[in-house]
C-alpha cells in the first residue's frame, strides 16, 4: 500500500489533505467533550473511562449510573472501539487527546479505504481523488472525525468491507473475502445498523444463483465464511438486545407514531438541511447533479451499478424504519448514506472529466480545494458549550464541581435527562434523576442503604423544598445554578 501511495501523485496530495484536516482539528484535540451530541459522546466516554479505571473486561461496558440499586453495566453495541481506546490510555495516559487522536486515525483509515474503493470501481484517478477529499470533508464526517461515537468505527469497517468485497467480486481471491468478512464483523460489532452494508454480499449471492442456475460449492463457501465471521456479532446482540427496553431503535416506525405534520417537518429538514449541508459538502453538489443527470452512462460501471443501487435502496429502507429515531436530531445515524453518496459524487466528477471541457478540470480542482472551508464554516461552532444543549454552568464550573467531592464517592445527581452528560463533566458516578423529580423517600433509601453522602443539584424545586432540608448537612459549593450538598449520614437518633 505504501508503494501505491508513493507512485500515485493524487495519493500524495491526499496525504497533504490529511495534514489539512489535522491542522483544522488541532485546537479541539485537547478540548474535553462538549458540543453537538454531547449525550452520546459522554456515554461512550463513560465506557472508556470505566474500562480504564475499573473493569477491563470487554463484556462489561459500564456507565455512570446505578439507578434502582443495579450495577452500572450497560451492554449496548459491542464496545470494541471503547475498549481499544481504554487500552491505549493504559499506555499513553487517561487524556482526551488520546481519545480524539484515536478517533481521527479511525477516520483516516476510512478515507484511505474509500480512495482504494473508488480505484477498484474503475474511476479516473482525479475522480477518485476528488471524491475522497469531498468524502473526508463531508460536514458530518468532519465533525465526528475526532468525536467519540462508535459510528466512526462502524463506518470505517463498512468502507473497508465495500473495498474488499468489490475486489473479491472482481478477482475471486479468498483472502479478500476473509478481509471483507472481518471488516463487516467490526462494522456490525461497533453499530448494528451497519450490517446493512452486507446487502452487497446478498445481491452477489442472488445474482450468481440466477447466472449459474445453482448454488455452487464456491458460492456456498462465500456465504458460509461470512456467516461464520458474523456469528459473534449475532450472538452478542441476541444476548444484549432483550435489555434494550424502550429503545426506539428496536421498534422504529412500528411504535411511537408521530403526527403527519411532524413527518412533513422531518422530511423537509432532510431535504433542506441534512442532505445538502450535513451529509454533503456544498463543493460536491455540482458533481452529484452530474451523476444524476447522466445516470444512463452508468453502464460504464455496469459491473457494480446493481450493488450501488442496492446500497441506496437499503439505506433508504433503514431511514424509513428508523424515521422516528433519526428525526431532525441524529445526524450521525445517517453515516451509512456517506459511501454511496460520495461514490455518486465521484462518478459525477468522472463524467465531467469525460465531457472534456477545457474548464472542467479547473472547476474540479477549485471545488475540491475549497471543500475544507465549507466543512469548517458549517462545523466551527459545533464544539461550543452552547451547542451542548445542557446547563452551561456544568461545563463552565466543571473543575470546581469535580473537586468539591472526593473522587470515588457515589452521588445523587440532578437534573440530567441523558444520564451521562452531567456525571461525565463532574466525573462522578451515582444515582441520576431528571425533570425535577426525586421523591424524598428515595433520598432516604439512598442515604441509608447505599451510603450516599453528597448531592449535585440544579433543581431549586428539590433542593429548596421543606421536605429536603432535614437531609442537608451543609452546602459545600454553589457554582452558578449548580449546588453541591453534603448529606447527613444519620437522620435518626
C-alpha positions, -999 to +999 in steps of 0.1 A: +000+000+000+029+024+008+043+019-028+009+026-042+008+060-024+044+069-033+038+062-070+004+080-072+006+118-073-031+121-062-025+098-033+004+120-022-019+151-024-044+131-003-018+128+024-014+166+022-052+169+029-048+146+059-025+173+073-050+200+065-077+181+084-053+175+113-045+212+114-082+222+112-090+199+142-058+208+162-074+232+187-100+207+196-078+177+203-073+188+239-108+201+245-130+178+266-164+166+255-188+193+246-209+204+216-234+187+194-244+152+207-225+155+240-250+130+252-239+101+230-202+111+233-204+112+271-220+077+271-190+065+250-166+082+273-180+066+304-174+032+287-138+042+280-133+057+315-146+026+333-126+002+311-095+022+320-102+027+357-123-002+370-131-032+348-112-040+316-135-069+308-148-061+273-180-079+280-188-054+308-191-019+294-201+004+323-218+037+325-222+063+353-255+054+370-266+028+395-303+037+395-326+012+411-298-004+431-285-021+400-249-023+389-237+001+362-231-024+334-249-014+303-244-036+272-253-019+240-232-021+209-202-044+213-176-019+228-147-028+206-138+008+200-142+019+236-122-010+250-094-005+225-091+032+233-091+025+270-062+000+264-043+028+246-049+051+276-032+025+298-001+031+277-004+069+269-024+080+299-060+090+305-063+121+283-090+134+260-063+139+233-056+101+233-093+095+226-096+122+199-064+112+181-076+076+181-109+086+165-090+108+140-069+078+129-100+057+125-113+084+102-081+084+082-084+047+077-120+052+064-107+079+039-078+057+027-101+027+021-127+049+004-100+061-020-090+025-027-127+015-032-131+042-059-100+028-076-115-007-076-147+007-091-126+019-120-129+056-117-105+081-132-076+089-107-087+125-105-123+115-098-112+090-071-090+117-055-117+144-057-145+121-044-123+110-015-114+146-004-151+156-006-159+125+015-133+135+041-148+170+043-184+159+044-196+181+073-209+151+093-177+132+088-155+162+095-173+169+128-173+134+142-138+126+129-125+135+164-156+128+185-160+095+204-190+078+189-189+041+178-204+051+144-169+061+134-155+026+137-187+012+122-182+034+091-145+025+089-154-012+089-182-006+064-159+012+039-132-015+043-159-041+037-170-024+005-134-023-008-126-059+000-160-073-012-158-054-045-122-065-051-133-101-043-161-099-068-136-087-093-109-115-088-125-141-065-094-143-043-102-159-010-080-136+012-102-106+001-133-124+011-118-131+046-108-095+050-143-084+039-158-107+065-136-093+092-144-058+082-182-063+082-179-080+116-161-050+130-187-027+115-216-047+129-200-051+163-195-013+165-230-004+154-257-030+145-274-010+116-242-011+096-249-047+089-270-033+061-238-030+041-238-067+037-265-062+011-236-063-014-229-099-005-266-108-006-270-093-041-239-110-053-252-143-039-286-140-056-272-127-088-247-156-090-276-181-085-295-166-114-265-167-136-254-203-127-289-217-121-275-234-089-256-228-057-221-239-065-196-250-039-178-217-043-210-198-037-219-219-007-184-212+008-188-175+001-220-173+022-207-197+049-175-178+055-193-145+060-219-161+083-192-177+105-174-144+108-206-126+117-218-152+142-200-135+172-219-103+164-252-121+161-246-139+195-237-106+212-268-088+200-291-118+208-277-116+243-280-079+250-309-067+229-336-080+253-322-054+278-329-025+255-363-019+269-379+013+254-351+018+229-367+034+197-341+017+175-358-016+181-393-006+173-386+020+146-418+033+129-439+004+142-443+022+176-444+058+189-461+071+158-458+108+151-483+133+137-485+139+099-473+175+102-442+163+121-435+137+094-436+166+068-413+187+090-387+159+093-388+152+056-384+189+048-355+192+072-337+163+055-342+178+020-333+214+031-305+207+056-295+171+062-286+160+027-272+193+013-254+208+043-247+179+067-241+148+046-229+167+015-203+193+013-215+222-010-185+215-031-200+182-041-234+194-052-224+200-089-208+166-092-238+148-076-261+166-101-239+155-130-241+119-117-279+120-116-283+138-149-261+113-168-274+082-150-277+064-183-239+065-185-238+042-155-235+014-180-198+022-179-199+009-143-224-019-151-203-045-132-210-025-100-242-004-107-265-030-093-246-031-060-246+007-056-283+008-063-289-020-037-269+001-012-290+032-020-322+012-015-312-005+018-301+028+033-334+044+025-353+014+039-332+019+071-341+056+070-378+048+068-376+021+095-357+044+119-376+076+108-388+084+143-354+078+160-334+098+133-358+128+133-341+161+128-315+154+156-295+123+150-272+132+121-247+105+129-274+079+123-271+090+086-235+080+082-244+048+063-255+071+035-220+086+030-203+058+010-229+057-019-234+094-018-197+100-024-195+072-049-221+091-069-202+123-064-170+106-077-189+093-107-201+128-114-165+141-114-156+112-138-184+122-162-174+159-160-138+149-169-150+128-199-170+158-213-136+172-220-144+208-214-113+229-211-126+245-179-137+212-164-105+203-145-102+239-132-138+236-118-130+202-103-098+214-086-114+246-073-143+228-057-120+202-042-096+227-027-124+249-012-142+219+004-123+222+037-135+258+040-171+247+036-167+220+062-151+245+087-177+271+082-206+246+087-190+229+118-168+255+135-194+263+163-204+227+168-178+221+196-191+250+216-207+248+251-238+264+237-243+236+212-242+211+240-278+220+249-272+214+285-269+235+316-238+256+307-228+261+343-219+224+345-193+230+318-181+264+330-175+252+366-166+215+359-133+217+377-147+232+409-176+208+408-154+178+402-131+188+431-159+195+455-164+158+463-139+130+468-132+112+435-147+078+442-179+089+461-212+080+445-236+109+444-271+119+437-271+140+405-300+160+391-311+172+366-298+151+337-322+136+312-293+120+294-279+102+325-244+108+311-235+145+305-237+159+340-219+130+356-192+129+329-184+166+333-181+164+371-165+129+369-188+113+394-210+082+393-241+075+413-279+079+411-291+103+384-325+119+380-342+145+358-373+167+353-371+180+389-383+146+401-368+129+431-392+116+458-379+123+493-383+086+502-357+077+476-332+100+491-338+083+524-332+049+508-300+060+490-285+076+522-293+047+545-289+017+521-263+029+496-242+052+518-247+082+496-232+113+512-234+140+485-258+155+461-253+177+430-284+197+420-295+224+397-331+218+408-344+245+431-377+227+432-360+198+450-332+213+470-352+242+484-382+221+494-390+219+531-390+181+528-354+180+517-340+203+544-336+176+571-312+157+548-288+187+544-256+186+565-241+216+546-238+234+513-203+226+500-203+247+469-226+268+447-213+272+411-237+292+391-270+273+391-254+241+405-253+234+442-233+207+459-246+194+493-232+171+519-260+149+532-265+138+568-253+102+573-276+097+603-311+110+600-324+094+632-311+092+667 
